[in-house]
Amino acid sequence: MKRLGLRVITTCLLIGLAGCTSSSGSGQLIADRPVAKPIDFNQPATPQAAEKAYPPGDRTNQALQAVAARGPRLVAAGFDESDNLSRPLFLTSDDTGKTWTRRQLDKDSIERSSTFEGVTDLAAGPSGFVAIGDGYPGQVLWHSTDGTNWRRLATDRKAFLESDYLRDVTATPDGFAIVGGNTRGAGRLIYWRSVDGVNWRRIDGPSIGLVPTAAGEVSASEIVASGKTVVISGDLATPSNPEQSERLQYWYSTDGGRKFRAATVRGDIATEYRVYNNVLAVGDGKFVALAQGGGFDEVNDSWDGVVLEGGATGASWQVAATPWTLGSAFDDSPGSLVRAGRDWVATASVTSATIDTTVAVGPTWAQLADGTDAGSQRAPGTQSVADSVAIGNEAVMVGSNDRSGSTEPAVWRYAEARVTPVALPAEATRGRPSSDVYTLLRAADTPVAIGTVSHAPSAWTRSGSSWQATTLPGRTNGIRTGLYDATTTPDGRVVAVGEKDLSKGSRAAVWVRSANGEWSEANSPVFGVGARSPYGGPTAQAVAAGPGGWVIVGQRHDGDGHYDAWSAYSKDGKAWVEGVGGKVLPADPKGETRRTRATNLRSVRTDAASMTTVLAVGSRFVAGGDRGDGLPWVWLSPNGSDWQTVVKLPLAKGIHSASVDELNRIGNTLVAVGQYERKDGDTEGGWVSWTSKNGGLTWTVGKVVVPIHASTSTLVPFPNGILALGETGELEDVDAAAWFSADGLTWKSVPVPGERAKGPGRQGVVSGVVDGGKLLAVAYDIPPVGGGYYALEMDLPK
């Protein structure tokens, strides 16, 4: 099986004044809770050119990521994002996939769910169905005896640590098995075993033979069982090896998963520079894998599907075929593989300007023919097959497409030598939109909120007591957009920045709101700075504007695993130049790297470097972030384009690592805040502050504001001091919080008004501006039944 990663696509905005009431995403009133008045973004008050160019769909996102069968019953599962929640999506079919019915979790499971959950894999066995997936914190399991009635399993923290990840699940003769790993133990796999799918035992991978064949970082990808034989596939990253940075790994067991041995990989693919396992299957008496490698079309330098066979036990693997159907002139990534009667049915995603699906069908690898349904699997946008299952001589494929403008679940059937799409019931895609709001600012005298709606960059302008929504331009087929920060310019414009996630790589995205309120997209070659491969590119994370010009900061991936800090400068928003800083390294004579040549912007270790915030101080600029070493840093520039000085900030006592997430100032004193960890993997960290009285050259660290469970997302200066806005609490149970400081080092908590500031689920304050002598803020209230964003007013501390 090959699943899409769970994407939380927080989509539409519910923003109004605190104290209004509305129905929740379940269609029921939330008793005794004020709820934000929703704005109907599906029917905007005025037509918008951006929506005419690319319709937003229903502004909710659903996708299927796994499918399994037991007898005549099929179950497909994935995620459903609605009303600022992500929940598992379950569909069943009893007629070989022709018609489907949506199934629900029981009431107790819903009440115990976090606000971010979805299914990534599914297996069917004698004791029912088991689904695994992403959640927060840690991973989540669900169980159903018949596929129709699902319950969320209580998390056993002895069996499943918060730092564990679950990669794949399969049925075995003894019950079920899961393979995964631990995020704190690079190169260490974890194996779980269960008889009934409800009670699980955690087993350290090396103790049963799950060890890599060389030093490096190992990860599991798939697990498949046939009788007592269990096979696991994975990948081994060896970035220090210039001859082979990624290689295939297989392990096999002939005693039902009690003990494993490392399999051998033979032939040229064993030493290929970079190759990845995508799919593992069993059929026709043998184990088969589909890998992403050089494959058929090496001339075009693209990724292609490669077939490997491991025999009846999976003990020895070698390339069996490089089918032309899995090796186009574009990048082909295998998605699923099953044996349906006499035919193999293989799928792959084909990445060009958009992402399409190829279905290859045939009794042998040499006889694979193109069986793709062009009308539903090759079209504008993205259409992907995540998993498939065989039902006799037929096969059912599940995945998603976004041709409507929103992500929708999709099912296809292979029967009688044809692939056809299946119409899903309306309830499979029905929901309420969700949103992300990042910044609230003032443009002249008008408050403007910035965020995204279903991956569409959006802005909301306050008019009286209501907020008018506008979809920003630039969204199109095959491109996902994110909007992360915004600022005002001295001449009254608004600059918003974010990212365009292309089918390959990324580029910075910039939008400008004119003084008359019209939005346009800005373009420059600098926003798509070339990387070594098309998989790289810059992402804009913050922006500042002052008398000295405009500065965008963020991160750039070189397409080869290196993430460096990145910036761009413009005097007036018309012409842009890429930022530099420090010693300039000579160009690579072989052209093998496109990393920045400015040493002050390069990652100093193997982790990612990034500028995450920037502040204009007169004509100068100060940026903050991380240089890839887990320590807090600021960059100083006299002109916005040359980061001549880099300063490491001190750590408070007892802090292991920290970052600089936000910058502002009180008069001439710079104030920085950021999250800290007391140890690697700390899930109970808080935030800390620093101040500088000499323009950022030296810094003083304050005491830890709240010992644990606190974060701040923004700083708001006002005449008497500065406010930090955020949340406090444990993981999925956080409440809105605010803190006041007169000097930037000593903080005290101030109350956030309204009943919506506290309660079950997640509450917080994301941004604010001083408005009419008070603080106008954007906050969110997302209880377990769903919720959204709203505006509130707070008195400023005296």
BELHU-V663560 format. One line per field, one symbol per residue. burial: 1 if it has 16 or more other C-alpha atoms within 10 Angstrom, else 0. A space follows every 50 residues. Layout:
burial: ???
This chain:
burial: 11110111111111111100111110000100011111101000000001 10011111111111111111001111111111111111111110011001 11111000110011111111111111111111111011111111101101 11100000010101111111110111111111000011111111111101 01101101111100011111111111011111111111000001111111 11110110111111100011111111111111100011111111111000 01111111110111111110111111111111111111111011111111 10111111111110100111111001111111111111111001111111 11111111111111100011110100011111111111111110001111 11111111111000001111111111111111111111100111111111 11111111111110000011011001111111101111111111110111 11111111110111111111101001111111000000000011111101 11100011111111111001111111111111111111111111110111 11000011111111110011111111110000111111111110110011 11111101111111111100111111111001111111111111101001 010001111111111111111000111111111111111111110110
